[in-house]
Amino acid sequence: MPKRRKYSTEFKHEAVEMARTSEVSISQVARELGIEPNMLSRWCRESVNAGPKAFQGQGKPRDEELASLKRELARVKKERDFLQEAAAFFAKTSK
């Protein structure tokens, strides 16, 4: 099975612009660019629906949120461990 190709945002925007301004069909533009016509059609729809924010990539906000939550979890665990050690220390000294 061939590897999945990834295309840059600039390439996608330029391909969509070519498809819109060209007098030939989307299929012909896609063949000239070496991509599938279905893919170029999907890019055109995404560009219309999302406007300039199209093609930001998938999972970015989710990945950033996940990393943020992991950092916060690590900080909270350190605080919890510190408080447990402090409680144990003061419990020993108060006896």
C-alpha positions as CSV (number, residue, x, y, z in Angstrom):
1,M,0.0,0.0,0.0
2,P,1.5,3.4,-1.0
3,K,2.2,6.0,1.7
4,R,-0.3,8.7,2.1
5,R,0.9,12.0,0.5
6,K,0.7,15.2,2.4
7,Y,0.3,18.5,0.6
8,S,1.3,21.9,2.0
9,T,-1.3,24.6,2.7
10,E,0.2,26.8,0.0
11,F,-0.1,24.0,-2.6
12,K,-3.7,23.4,-1.7
13,H,-4.6,27.1,-1.9
14,E,-2.8,27.4,-5.3
15,A,-4.5,24.3,-6.6
16,V,-7.9,25.7,-5.6
17,E,-7.1,29.0,-7.2
18,M,-6.1,27.3,-10.4
19,A,-9.3,25.3,-10.4
20,R,-11.4,28.4,-10.0
21,T,-9.6,30.6,-12.5
22,S,-8.9,28.1,-15.1
23,E,-11.2,27.5,-18.1
24,V,-10.6,23.8,-18.0
25,S,-12.4,21.3,-15.8
26,I,-11.3,20.5,-12.2
27,S,-10.5,17.0,-13.4
28,Q,-8.0,18.4,-16.0
29,V,-6.4,20.7,-13.4
30,A,-6.1,17.8,-11.0
31,R,-4.4,15.6,-13.6
32,E,-2.0,18.4,-14.5
33,L,-1.1,18.7,-10.8
34,G,-0.8,15.0,-10.3
35,I,-3.6,14.7,-7.8
36,E,-7.0,13.0,-7.7
37,P,-9.9,15.0,-9.0
38,N,-12.0,14.1,-6.0
39,M,-9.3,15.5,-3.7
40,L,-9.2,18.8,-5.6
41,S,-13.0,19.0,-5.5
42,R,-13.0,18.4,-1.7
43,W,-10.3,21.1,-1.3
44,C,-12.5,23.6,-3.3
45,R,-15.5,22.8,-1.1
46,E,-13.4,23.2,2.1
47,S,-12.0,26.5,0.8
48,V,-15.6,27.8,0.1
49,N,-16.8,26.7,3.5
50,A,-13.9,27.7,5.7
51,G,-12.6,30.7,3.7
52,P,-9.1,31.8,4.4
53,K,-8.8,29.5,7.4
54,A,-9.1,26.4,5.3
55,F,-6.5,23.7,5.4
56,Q,-5.2,24.4,8.9
57,G,-4.5,20.7,9.4
58,Q,-6.3,18.1,11.5
59,G,-6.0,17.6,15.2
60,K,-3.9,20.7,15.9
61,P,-6.2,22.3,18.5
62,R,-6.9,18.9,20.0
63,D,-3.2,18.1,20.2
64,E,-2.4,21.5,21.8
65,E,-5.1,21.0,24.3
66,L,-3.9,17.6,25.1
67,A,-0.3,18.8,25.7
68,S,-1.7,21.7,27.9
69,L,-3.7,19.2,30.0
70,K,-0.7,16.9,30.4
71,R,1.4,19.9,31.6
72,E,-1.3,20.9,34.1
73,L,-1.7,17.3,35.3
74,A,2.1,17.1,36.0
75,R,2.0,20.4,37.9
76,V,-1.0,19.3,40.0
77,K,0.7,15.9,40.8
78,K,3.8,17.8,42.0
79,E,1.7,20.0,44.2
80,R,-0.2,17.0,45.6
81,D,3.1,15.1,46.3
82,F,4.6,18.1,48.0
83,L,1.5,18.6,50.2
84,Q,1.5,14.9,51.1
85,E,5.2,15.1,52.1
86,A,4.6,18.3,54.1
87,A,1.6,16.7,55.9
88,A,3.7,13.6,56.8
89,F,6.6,15.8,58.0
90,F,4.3,17.9,60.3
91,A,2.5,14.8,61.5
92,K,5.9,13.4,62.7
93,T,7.0,16.6,64.4
94,S,3.8,17.2,66.2
95,K,4.0,13.9,68.1
